[in-house]
Structures are given as structure tokens and as C-alpha cells.
């Protein structure tokens, strides 16, 4: 059949061009995402400034602890027994949803922010000035895990010290004033005093989070103070298993390793699933729009009009459903009733009595066909399913000839007819 196409050629070309344009724009937007440069002097393991964490990463590496500086998909880099370090996240660097995704790890060390610095113009990687950050940044990070706790900062005079009434690590920290602590419910003190907790623990089923309120314990300048290096090493020793690694997430500091080209995302999970579906859709579209091959398929024959065509269609429908025996039994019954009505059979006769009366009338009129025998053979055939329709056709002819002979006479319905 040569029917009209669903879409015109011009419309189809327009759809394909629009899809290609949208695909190209999406690739451009994926490659030209938000530009966030890395903070080379901030609180990262790539920073050797006073507030950086390159020192603790190097110390752990020299002690044989596997250290990973993650710049992409940190959760996938966590092996069993590993600890994820989220050091000093800030609202301006990462969205809350991104941080909450990282907090799905089983073992986490969350370090709250405290210091900010201005890079030195004379020496790369150094800080010209260090200042105390707004406590609201630390409170924002703390609210992600312990919304009922608060940040406090204790200014210490020369010669003053804090007595740590709780110290599960057994090592005393040495911190610069002001000391940043956590107060409130929802955390169990690992190292704490009556003024607040330096390290607090949150346990949630199989998940464990340690909150380090003051980053001076692990920062580069803090490691130079007595006891802090040993305390930092003991802290990671308690968090990780023997075969686990320490994964520092550096995406919170702007270190994001993007793919070499956005096209590579198409072949990485889970984007490869959408790529495969797109290729299948394009293949089906091309297959549907290609020219046909070979001779066109002929149209089915039209239904014939008139009584003869209607009867043939009804016969085919009955043959398809397999109800020939039921139809024959109905035909014989109706024929017997019609003959009895035309011959004015006595009222009240039915069944065998009516057949016996019709047999006597048929004998008197010289009919060759015995209606009683035809009815009995039809009943016998109806008890079993048959694929051969010859007996059914023979019975239909016999009952039709019997009707003609008994009503019109044998001469008008000879046997050979």
C-alpha cells in the first residue's frame, strides 16, 4: 500500500535539526559549567599555607596510611574501612545538597571551618594575613549533622588552659586562641570539657561521624604545636580500619577534576544508558524512514457486498469458531418444527411422539428420508468433535430433502437431485 507518510519530509528534517541543536547546546553547557577555581592557600591537602592540610596528608603517607586526595566522586573511592574527610566546608564553595551527598559515607571526619587567609603577593602558596572566620560558617557546617548543637569560641589568656574531662584518645591537644568548641545535644564527647567538645561523635546505625570543632589539630601550623601531630595520627587510627584509606574530599575546596571533554560523559555510567537508548531511537527512526525494499505488499481483498457475500462471511465465521455441529442441530430442530407446523401436527406432541407422527405422515406420502433417523444421527455426531464435515453436510442435505418430499411430494424432489 502506498499511503501518505505520518510526517512530511520538511517536518521530519525540522525535528532532526532541532534535536541536534538541543544536543549540541547541552554539551556546551555541560562543558562550560560554573567556574570555581581551587583555593591553593585554603584548608586543602594541596595547600602548604598555615591553614592548609598538606602536612597531615604527608605525615599519614609516611606512616604507610593510604591517602587519597579526591577531586571527583569521593564516595566511589571509599573502600571498606576507609574514612572520608570533609575539611572545613563553606557555603560559598559547595551547596548543602552536595555536602549531604558526601555525608552518606559510613565513616566521616567533619572538620569545622575557623580561619580564612589572604594569599601573599610575594610568595606563591603563602598567606599574607590570617583572620578569624565568621562563626556562622562553622555553625552552617555543624547544622548538617547536629542541628541542635552550637559553636562557641573560648578566648584564652596567656597561661590559661582547658582541662579535658573526657579524652578517649588519651592525648592532649594544644590549640591557639580562640579555641573553637561545640556545645549541645546530639553528639557524644570524644574529647571534651565543661566548656564544650573538641571532638564529638554521632552514631547512626552503621554510620559514624566525628566532628572536629577546631581545625588547628590537623592544620599545617597546628601540627607544629606540641602533641597535635600525635593526636591527629591517633584520631585517624581510631576512625579507619587496618586496611582502610583516608580520603580527603577536595571538591569542597574547588578541586574538581572534570572530564577531558563532555563527550566522554556519554560513555560513562550512568550516562551510557541514555546514550544507548538514544542510539536505538535514532536507528529505529532511520529504519522507519528508509525506502521500502521489494514488491509492495498487496492489499487484502475487499468484502463482497450482497446476500451471497454475507452468507459466505457468516459461514467462514462459524467455521473459524468451530460451531458447525451446534448449527446443524439447530437447523434440524427448526426444520422439524416448521414441517410439523405446516402439516398441522396435533397440539401437545413433542420429542419422540412428534417424530413418530412425522414418520407416519412421511411413509404415507412416500418420503424416502426418515426424519427420526436423521435426528438420531445428528445427536450421535454432536457427542464427539469431528474435523471431517462430510457427515454434517450429508445430514443437512437429508433433512432438506425430507422437508421437500413430505411437503411438496416425492416427484418434485427426486433422490438424484
Buried (B, 14 or more C-beta within 10 A) or exposed (E): EEEEEEEEEEEBEEEBEEBEEEEEEEBEEBEEEEEBEBBBBBBBBBBBBBBBBBBBBBBBEEEEBBBBBBBBEBEEBBEEBBBBBBBBBBEEBBEEEBBEEBBEBBBBBBBBBBBBBEBBEEEEBBBEEBEEBEBEBBBBBBBBBBEEBBBBBBEEEEEEEBEBEBBEBEBBBBBBEBBBBBBBEBBBBBBBBEBBBBBBBBEEEEEBBBBBBBBBBBBBBBBEBEEBBBBBBBBBBEBBEEEBBBBBBBBBBBBBEEBEEBEEBBEEEEBEEEEEEEEEEEEEBEEEEEEEEEEEEEEEEEEEEEEEEEEEEEEEEEEEEEEBBEBBBEBBEEBBEEBBEEBEBEEEBEEEEBBEBBBEBBEEBEBEBBBBBBBEBBEEBBEEEEEEEEBBEEBBEBBBBBBBBBBEEBEEBEEEE
